[in-house]
Amino acid sequence: MVKITFYDEEKYLLTTSCSLMLPSIYGYMTGNTAPAVLNTLSCVISSTFWYYPIPGIRRNIDLLYQPLFAGYMLFLGNIYESNIMYQMIGNGFFVSGTFLYNKSCERYRNGDRFWYIYHGLFHISMTTAALCSYYSINQYKNNI
């Protein structure tokens, strides 16, 4: 099978997808086991795909799981956060992540070899959004 990348840029995307482990660790450390398990699964799915990015089942699972998980974390962050400023920050990272993802897809379709920069920033933006969600959950748990 032929890789979907142009010039072996998957090594950078593998690194940025591993950043999804940071919210997982934070989730485990703060007792948010269920979302942390799903977050770890997100990291494993993404890393497995970017290790050798070819069309097939690993890519399809990645494309199916990641939006569902992102929506779940967005829901948790908004349902548990009472401070509008923190909601705006977390949602801002989520919206920027979706923008960066769309931009990376657009650049990829146009044959721009630097599409992966947008995709790597997408990984980092969504990692930060997930950290904001965990923060919201912890603030809620500490105030009840």
N, C-alpha and C positions, 0 to 999 in steps of 0.2 A: 504494500500500500504506500501511496505517496503522502507525505506529511502535508498538513494544510499551511504550514509556515513557509515563508519565502527563503530566509537566510539563517535558519537555526535560532530564531529569536525566542523559541520556546524555553530556552534556559532562563531568560529573564522572567517569563510568565510563570514558570515553575516556582521561581523564588518569590514572586509577589503573591502567588496563590497560597504559598506556605504561610504568608502573613495572617491568613484566616485562623491559624492556630492561636494567635494572641488572644482573641476574644474567648476562645475555648478554654484556655488556661485560666483566664480571669473568671469565666463562668464556673469552672470547677472549684476554684479557690473561694468563691463567694457562695457556694452551695446551690447554684443554679444548674443542677445536673442535666435536666431534660434539654434545655436549649443548648447547653454545652456539648452534649452528645450529638445533637443535630448539627451544631457548628463544626465539630470534629469531622463528621461525615461529609460536610460541605468541603472542608479542606482536603480530605482524602480523595473525594471524587474529582475535585479540580486538579489536584496534584497528579493523580493517576492519569488524567487526560493529558495534561501539559508535559508529562514525562516523555511521551511519544504521541504527538497530536495527529492522529489519522482519523478519517471518517469512520464511523462505526458505532458500536454500542456504547463505548465509553464516552464519546462525544454526545450521543443522544441522551444518556443519563445526565451528563453535566448540564446540557441545555434544558432539561426538564426539571432537575432538582434545584438548581441555583435560584431561579425566579421564585419558586415556591418557598424556599428557605428565606430568601430576602423579604418576601411578603410577610412571612411569619414573624421575623425579627422587627419589621416595620410596625406590625400590629402590636407586638409586645411593648416596643418602645413608646408607642402612642397611648396605649391603654394604661400603662403604669406611670407615665410621667405627668405630673401636675404643673410643673413649671413650664410656661409657654416658651421661655427663652431656650431651655434645654431641648424642648420638642423641636423648635426651629433649627437648632444646631444639628440634631440627629437626622431630621428630615432633610436638611440641606445636604448632608453627606450622602443620603440615599438618592436624592434627586441628582446631585452631581455624578454619582455613580452610574445612574441610568443614562445620563447625558454622555458620559465618557464611554460607556459600553456602545451606545448607538454611534458615537463618533468613530470608535475603533472599527465597528462593522462597516461603516461608510468608507473609511479609509482603506480597509481590507478589500472591499469590492472594487475600489478604484485602483487597486494595485500599488498603493503607497506602502513602501517597505517599512515605514515607521509607524504603522498602525498599532504595533504592539506597545508603544509608549502609552497610548490612550487606554489600551486594555490593562496594562499594568497599573496605571493610575486608577482605573475602575476597581481593580482588586483592593487597592489600598483605601479607596474611598468607602467601599462596602465594609471593609474591616473596621474602619473608624465608626461607621454607622452602627455596626453590631456592638462595638464597645459602648457606644452611647445608649443602646438598648439595655445592655447589662447594667449600666450605671442607673438607668431609670428603674429597673426592677429592684436593684439593691436599695435605692432611696425609698421606694414604696415599702419594701419589707422592713426597713429600719424605722419607718414612721407608723407602722400598725401595732 
